[in-house]
């Protein structure tokens, strides 16, 4: 019987539990979702890198164009400042003086005429006319800076209204051979230069181009807003220079408006620098559409997997419940509701190994109904069945520990397995069962039981069949001694003690 049970256990297929299936599905969904999220983040970083590169190229191109024009215009200012030191410049006629001073001067429709102011700020020479009108620029910032600072070099003013047009003024100091202040040569670049430059670019309406001085004064901005022009970002506490270093980028709310943008600063080293900006919503627009599409597909797959998992888990649960009921039916005695012989053999195998490991005693009671055949013949099979049910109830009421096993061993014979129980304690339980059966069956149909008791601590090389044989031998001794009694087997000699 034992080997047969082992063969059945070995042939039993491995079953997937509903919990394991759900956990596996959840882990799979989480892993797949993590991979998708990582891919989407990589795509997002790629979109940002592409936008950053595009803005950097744009800022660098504009920066180079502005720097080149300023450099060309500055060469004209230098030439005028140098020619003003020629001795004959004061003796020649005005037309000749104009040719000498402004022959190499840059002329363009966006560049204002170059003017020369003396040490007191009075306009003395104007490239646009031989007879300039009286002007005095001694109060202007560009004049005071050159007067007070011999090393100012090229100075670019803040945006201002100059000669009837909004412009930036470029100026240089005129010094004598000893470094003395002789005056200022100044010219202007009108805002129309920047407007025309920006109009040549293919930009989205929300894109921004900002031209700033090195002191972070805004010279020009697209889209154009006169209220912003001339503001110095150095006065803003929420916008620090490290937010946007040369050649660097910054993503977030800018210093001018609240629209989050990706800002990239050109890497040029001229007197002005350019910052190109693009709204983050526009930068990630294509990525967002793709993310929504992929997210919808992934979400649908996740819902499908989870729904399928729940359906399978429910079916597995139902199957496990049905198998459990079938297994219970296969290991339960139909008449008494106790465990049957098959289940008893499996339990005693497990408990025998546990007792061997833990070096504890394992007790067994073999119980048999006295004169059952005669009772069955006298009162009939139904009455006999009722008697067996009553005995089973008496045994179950007397054995209450969770680890104990009560089984119908066969016919009118019962077995009670008592882990970690000595022979003396097992004998007490046997007496309790015997007395309870005798008390329950008092009357016209009185019946009793005989009990065989055995207990031992298993050791290596022993088989549990020894314990069964000992208890069975003690049971026969109880019957031979007059029935309605319990007998304890003495192990290992198997001598009998009444």
Secondary structure as GFF3:
##gff-version 3
##sequence-region A 1 498
A	DSSP	alpha_helix	2	11	.	.	.	ID=ss1
A	DSSP	alpha_helix	18	83	.	.	.	ID=ss2
A	DSSP	three_ten_helix	87	90	.	.	.	ID=ss3
A	DSSP	alpha_helix	94	102	.	.	.	ID=ss4
A	DSSP	beta_strand	115	118	.	.	.	ID=ss5
A	DSSP	beta_strand	123	126	.	.	.	ID=ss6
A	DSSP	alpha_helix	141	148	.	.	.	ID=ss7
A	DSSP	beta_strand	155	156	.	.	.	ID=ss8
A	DSSP	beta_strand	160	162	.	.	.	ID=ss9
A	DSSP	beta_strand	165	175	.	.	.	ID=ss10
A	DSSP	beta_strand	181	190	.	.	.	ID=ss11
A	DSSP	alpha_helix	191	199	.	.	.	ID=ss12
A	DSSP	beta_strand	208	213	.	.	.	ID=ss13
A	DSSP	beta_strand	218	222	.	.	.	ID=ss14
A	DSSP	three_ten_helix	233	235	.	.	.	ID=ss15
A	DSSP	three_ten_helix	241	243	.	.	.	ID=ss16
A	DSSP	beta_strand	249	253	.	.	.	ID=ss17
A	DSSP	beta_strand	260	265	.	.	.	ID=ss18
A	DSSP	beta_strand	272	279	.	.	.	ID=ss19
A	DSSP	alpha_helix	280	283	.	.	.	ID=ss20
A	DSSP	alpha_helix	285	330	.	.	.	ID=ss21
A	DSSP	alpha_helix	341	358	.	.	.	ID=ss22
A	DSSP	beta_strand	361	369	.	.	.	ID=ss23
A	DSSP	alpha_helix	372	379	.	.	.	ID=ss24
A	DSSP	alpha_helix	381	398	.	.	.	ID=ss25
A	DSSP	beta_strand	405	410	.	.	.	ID=ss26
A	DSSP	beta_strand	413	419	.	.	.	ID=ss27
A	DSSP	alpha_helix	423	440	.	.	.	ID=ss28
A	DSSP	beta_strand	449	457	.	.	.	ID=ss29
A	DSSP	alpha_helix	465	480	.	.	.	ID=ss30
A	DSSP	beta_strand	486	490	.	.	.	ID=ss31
A	DSSP	beta_strand	495	497	.	.	.	ID=ss32
###
